[in-house]
Structure formats: structure tokens, C-alpha cells
Amino acid sequence: MSQIGDDDVPQSSPESPEQEPSKDVRGELLKDPFASRSSQILFDAIDQLQSCDASQDIDIPQLVIVGGQSAGKSSLLQSLTSIPFPVSHGLCTRFATRIISRRTPPRSKDEVVITIVQPDFELDHVFNYSNDSPYEKYSYRAERLDSQTFAELMEEVTEEYMGIRPGRQPGDKNFATEVLKIELSGPQRAHFSILDIPGLISNDMRVHTSEMNGIGSMIVEYMSKPQNIVICVSEATIDLDSSPIFHQALEHVDSSRLIPVFTKCDMAAKPESVVGIATGENTNYRPMKHGWFVVRNRTDEEDASFDLDGAEAALFDEAPWARIPDNRRGSAKLRDYLGGLLCDKIRKEFPAMQQKVKQLLSKELQIKASLGEPRDDHKSRFQYLMGIVQMYNTDALQALNQPWNLPEETMRLRSIVCNGNKVFDTTMMSYGHTFEFEELQLDYRPLPAATLDGLPPTPEGSPQPKSKRHGTKTTSPLSASPRWEDGIPQSPVELRAEIRKQIYNFQSSQLPGLLNPDIFPVLYRTQTKKWESIARAHLESVVEATRDAALQLLSYVFFQQLETGDEKSHNATHDRLADALVCMSRASEQRALKELRRYYDQEVTSPFFTTNPEFARRLEANRLTRFKNHSFQHFRRLFEKAEAERATSPDRTVNIDLFDANLDVMYARMHPSAAQHTEDDAHDILKTYYELSLRTFIEHFTKVIVEDVMSSKDGPLKGLSPEYIMSLSEAEVEEIAREDEAAQARRKQCLARMARLTEANRIAENALRDTRPRPVEAVAGGL
């Protein structure tokens, strides 16, 4: 018997007296590498780790037996585990089987527990089977297991719980990816664990080609795991060069974890060839680090009462088998060696396994945090949306009240619209009228002493032609600002012509020199007909700027949200909320345009009336300016004539006829003709009324209509609010805030893995704590 020495196995912690094996059984238990308390604790911990599916996340040391079909694996498993595998049925080769044996306290009952569990790693992509088998429901528990009962159980598991339907027809299923787990416990059992996987298929006459390839891939997966100790079974009845499983093992398994075994040695046609390979005498084959083991298989006629150990001893004590080292001959020696090797592997790898579990758990916690809170019900979706809109509302208020605090210029809506309003004001003053008005100015510069108190100053700020403006052209920061410079107003001469035309049209029922007041609404509509189009263009630009700012703010909020949560889910919710903002923007635009149309129509159709005292003051100022200009022209010419006469006849007295004639001229100038007076008055009334109305229109439009687009509770900037979210139905909330299915799957996978790793970490920490050497004082205190 070959046992791994104490120098090769980390020493266990000191045992307390009640844990120390009794002298009566110590000699027997020394054969068991798991006899010490610490080894048993680690063995149980490994079993628990596999039971909680931790093998899906970490590589757990285990024995794995591989071989070809009919290589004698089932018979060897029966020898190693004392389980009566139905070797003649071939049923266990259709799925992996994990056998776990453990010793229980004296006088405890034997027990057999059979369940079906998931494999160590994902295999669905290998076989592409549907996951519709009810394997999780299967459970069997008994005190013992005979060969007939076991064969019946295998048929039940194969057909009903693994869903296997042998054959090569479409839909047939010859293998299962799940693992049959058989747990054996009892006072006479040894601690032992081994995994049997389906044998390598040499032809596909009875299975699908894809399944044959899948079995090969599965074998390679198990072989390649660095923690697996691989027992490679080759038949002694065939040439080793003809054993594909052995060559596959040499390719994928490191020599430190490869245990080669010759089976069916009693049936070998060329024992010398087998012995030559097993002893290394045949130099055509490289020596194995752990050497070769040779075993005899139980035949179909040899039941559980057959003395296999005696039969193997009788066979291998004879030539040529006797040349093989004694500790490599027979199933019992193989079992002892495998147990020692597994125990050593567990002891060496356990601390690293626990550290790996901690690392993986920490990583999964980070993944869980990055996925954010789940949104799998109405409450969680509602809270998610409320969190978004609250952040959005905070930034939206900044855009209106403190735009300088926002990072992007396109978010600073108040600044954008304020600058746009200034350009709109300039545009309306410069290009909003159809005709330019005459600019009434004194023909002379009065002396300061001659300034009359109480007269209103000459009005300023009235619209002027573009040619009279100074400075560079101002462009709107709003992207849709039109080029109203192309529509330069017509000259004052053309306005005079329009006034005369309308006076003529309205004088058919008027006395000469009287002005029909109905002329003013007509002239006013003509003069203001560009107001609505200019205001509409500015309004559309404001709507666009408001919508863009709202969308930019929304993106900014989601950019911050991307620190946690699934990006694809965030993007989907962002897009749905962005669509809602666009809809709000369209509705806001329609409301604003409707209000603009209503206000403009009211402006041009309402009675030509004002209570603004500025109207009378400005109108009188214009009339006074005309009077002064007429008087100045008259007196200047009168003085020029008097000076001319005095120059030619210094002694001549003033001609009374000339004076009288000049009085007639002065009267005519100071009291112009009815037509001229009517025309002047129409011009001055229209000019004064227009100037005051224009300023009122600009202020109402910018302060009411434009402001409403920006700050209306139904607009895009403020419309996305908690009240809006609360108004949504449960179905609408789900549509907007539902989580991406892939994110849900990732979270579910993450939570499942966290649960496995948390349990694995608990198991590992308990095992390490229980196997940690205790202080001498603690041991002494327990005596």
C-alpha cells in the first residue's frame, strides 16, 4: 500500500481526547487518509462546496474517472465505492455520476441519498438540450442499495427525470448534462469522492454526431480543470496505441494529476506488453509520475459476495504481473492511493480556494452594485422614475434661475432665450414695420433760453430705417433665427403714398379736410403684418432651444445615473422619457402658436383706442414740431425779403401790401390745406400709436408667451415632474422604466452566484476555523 507521507501532507490541528481514534480501531483507520479530524472537516467542506454548486465558480479538487465505452469504468467504480453499478445495462454512461462516501460515528445507521444536481460548469452550449427536465424534483433515500433496486432507479432517473430518449431520430436525447449524485454514509464507510463521466464514444452509429462531439468536449472540459485528479482507464485487452482516451489525457492533463489504470487485466491477451508499460520497462512509452495501476474487473456472474480482493491478489501475485510494484496492484491499493492523493490535494488547495471565493464574491458585489437596484415591480420602477425626475427638476430649475451653474451652454436656457429676446427686440424695431416713418426734427437748433418748460421732449427710440442704424448686425444665438434683413421696410415716401391712397378711399363720404378714423385700422394692419411671422420664427427657435435644453439635461441626469445600473436599460428609459419630452415640446409649441395668433388677431382687430397718456403727449409733440418748422420757414423767408428790400432802398418804408401778402403765406403755412393736414395727422397718429403698440407687443410676447414656453408646468422643461410620473398608469410606468431582459438575467445570475459564493465563503471560513491549530492553553483547558 502506498500512502502519501506526513511530510507531503500538511499536519492537522491537535486533536482533543474525545476526537482521538480509539486504539482498537486505530490500526484500521490509519489506512484512511481522512482519518484525522481536520481531514474529515476539509472533506466535508469540499462536499458542501459541491452541494452548494460552488464548483460552477471555483475549481474544487475531485477525482474524475474517464475512459472509453466498455473500458470497465463501471466495474472499477463498483470496486472503489461498493455501489452495485449495473455494468451490463450501460445506463450510467449517459450522464455524469458523483459518488461521495463518508464515515459516520459508530453505531450510526447506513444511509444512501440520491439526487440530481447541476454540473460543475455550463454544458448547454455543448449539447444544446432544452431545460425542461424535472430533475430537481428527484430524491431517493434508503439505508441500503442492492443491484436490482439500483438498476430500477437508473431506469427511472434516465427516462423520467433526465428526459433521455435513446435513438438517432430528430428530438431523441441520448445524454443528459445534469449529474447524478450518490451519497453514501455509515460507520464502515471511508471518506472518498469520485466523479464518473460518460465514456468517450468511438463511433456514432447509435447517437447523434453532435452528441458524440459533445461528449468529447465534456471530457476535455473535465480533464482541463486544474483541480481535477484524472483517473484514465484503458483496457488491457487492446493495444494502448489504439486507446484515444489515453492520448487525449496526455494532451490535456498535467502529469502531476494523471492516474493511468489498466482494467480487465485478467482478460489481457498480451500480459507482457501491459506489464512492460506499467513498470516502465517499455521505453516506447514515457513513464507516468504516479505510475500505472492494474486492476481486475468483476464479471457479470460475480455478485457482491465475490472476493474481488482475493481474486486480484491471486492474479497479480503470478508472473508477469508480480513485476509490478505491490502498491500499484489491485482496486484496494488504487482506492487508498486516490484517497491519499485527494486528501493531499484538498489540504494544499483549500486556503487558495477560500481566497478565490472571497475575490469572486467581492467582484460579484461590485457587479451587483453596478447593475443598480432591480426594477421588477411597479414600486421599484416608480421609485426609479421619481429619482430621475427629481434630479432632472433640480437641473431644470437651474436652467431657468441659475443657468451659469450648469456645465453645458446648451443647458443654460435662460441665458439662451434672454439673448434671443434681445435679438428679437432689435429685429422687430428694425424690420417689423412695412413702411419707415418720417423722423420729425426741428429745422433749427433752439437756444437754451428759448426752451419752453412743460413741453414733452421729442420721442426717441422709434423705429428707424436700417440705413440710419449704427453698429454691427446682431445675430441670434437661437439656431433658427431668420434673416429679416432681407425684408427691409419701404421708405417714408411710399408710406405717404399709402396714406394718401387710403385717405382717398375713405373720403367718399367725408367732407374735405376731415379724417375718417376708420383709416387707421387699415393702415395699422398693413404696418404690422410682419409681426406674427417674425414672432413665430422667434417662438419656434425658443421651442427648439427649450426642447434641446430639456433633452440635454435629461441626458446629463442619465450620464450621472450610469455610475450604477445597466447601461442598456438606462438608455431605453432615457429614450422613452426623451420621446415624452418631445411630445411635451410639440404640445407647448402648438399652445404658444395658438396664443400668438390669438394675441396678434386681437391686436389688429380691436378698436383703435388707447388710454396711454404717452400717446397724447407724443402726438402733440409731433404737431408742435410741425408748427415750429412751418413758422420757422415762414419767418426766415419773410426776414430774407425784408433784408433784401432794405439793402436796395435803405430809406424805404415797409410795403404794407408785401406784409399783408406774407401774412397770407404765414397763415397758409401755419394752417396747411385740408388734404395736407389730414395726411400729416394720419401719419403722426399712426406713428405714435404704432410705436407704443410695438413696445407692448414685444413685452407681452417675450414676458408671457415665450416665458410660458420655457417655464410652463406642461412644457418640456418643467413637464417632466413628479406630478407627471404620478399621473402615469402602472402599465405606462412599466413601459417607460422596465429593465432590459438581459440586465434582469445578469442580475439573477449575479444574485445566484453571490448566494453560492456567500455560502461557499461561510463553509470555507468554518472549515479553516475548525482546522486552525489551537493554543496550548486551550488544549490544556479541555483536558
Secondary structure as UniProt FT lines:
FT   TURN            6..8
FT   HELIX           17..19
FT   HELIX           23..29
FT   TURN            30..31
FT   TURN            33..34
FT   HELIX           37..51
FT   TURN            52..53
FT   HELIX           54..56
FT   STRAND          62..68
FT   TURN            69..70
FT   HELIX           73..81
FT   TURN            87..89
FT   HELIX           92..94
FT   STRAND          96..103
FT   TURN            106..107
FT   STRAND          111..117
FT   HELIX           124..127
FT   HELIX           135..137
FT   STRAND          139..142
FT   HELIX           147..156
FT   HELIX           157..161
FT   TURN            170..171
FT   STRAND          179..186
FT   TURN            187..188
FT   STRAND          192..196
FT   HELIX           209..224
FT   TURN            226..227
FT   STRAND          228..235
FT   TURN            236..237
FT   HELIX           240..242
FT   HELIX           244..252
FT   HELIX           255..257
FT   STRAND          258..263
FT   HELIX           265..267
FT   HELIX           271..279
FT   TURN            283..284
FT   TURN            289..290
FT   STRAND          293..294
FT   TURN            300..301
FT   TURN            304..305
FT   HELIX           308..316
FT   TURN            319..320
FT   HELIX           321..323
FT   HELIX           326..328
FT   HELIX           331..371
FT   HELIX           378..401
FT   HELIX           403..405
FT   HELIX           409..411
FT   HELIX           413..431
FT   HELIX           448..450
FT   TURN            453..454
FT   HELIX           466..468
FT   TURN            479..480
FT   HELIX           484..487
FT   HELIX           492..506
FT   HELIX           507..509
FT   TURN            512..513
FT   TURN            517..518
FT   HELIX           519..528
FT   TURN            529..530
FT   HELIX           531..561
FT   TURN            562..563
FT   HELIX           567..605
FT   HELIX           613..648
FT   TURN            650..651
FT   HELIX           656..670
FT   HELIX           674..700
FT   HELIX           701..706
FT   HELIX           707..711
FT   TURN            713..714
FT   HELIX           716..719
FT   HELIX           722..727
FT   HELIX           730..737
FT   HELIX           741..771
FT   HELIX           776..782
//
